[in-house]
């Protein structure tokens, strides 16, 4: 449920699903910036850590599932980074279209 809300929040914020009152728009825009920061930070940290494990810089635990580590390093965690960056781009572009900075 939370991921579905996070997926639609940027669309509502930039007005792709209709216009909002000024008060709601400002509140949702701040919430969406928080979402963008969390997703980008989460994706960046976990992707970097996963790639460090895959390159041998960080040794995984002896009982670690190496297949799962590869999937996270090369697929799942980078998607969170991409998602966060796309939300950031949408917020910046939406602000420019509205006449902001």
Long-range contacts (C-beta under 8 A, 24 or more apart in sequence): 6-35, 6-39, 9-35, 10-35, 10-36, 10-87, 10-90, 10-91, 13-90, 13-91, 13-94, 14-90, 14-91, 14-93, 14-94, 15-94, 29-91, 32-87, 32-91, 33-91, 35-84, 35-87, 36-84, 36-87, 36-88, 36-91, 37-84, 38-84, 39-80, 39-81, 39-83, 39-84, 39-87, 40-81, 40-84, 40-85, 40-87, 40-88, 41-84, 42-80, 42-81, 42-84, 43-77, 43-78, 43-79, 43-80, 43-81, 43-82, 43-83, 43-84, 44-81, 44-84, 46-72, 46-77, 46-80, 47-73, 47-77, 47-78, 47-80, 47-81, 50-74, 50-77
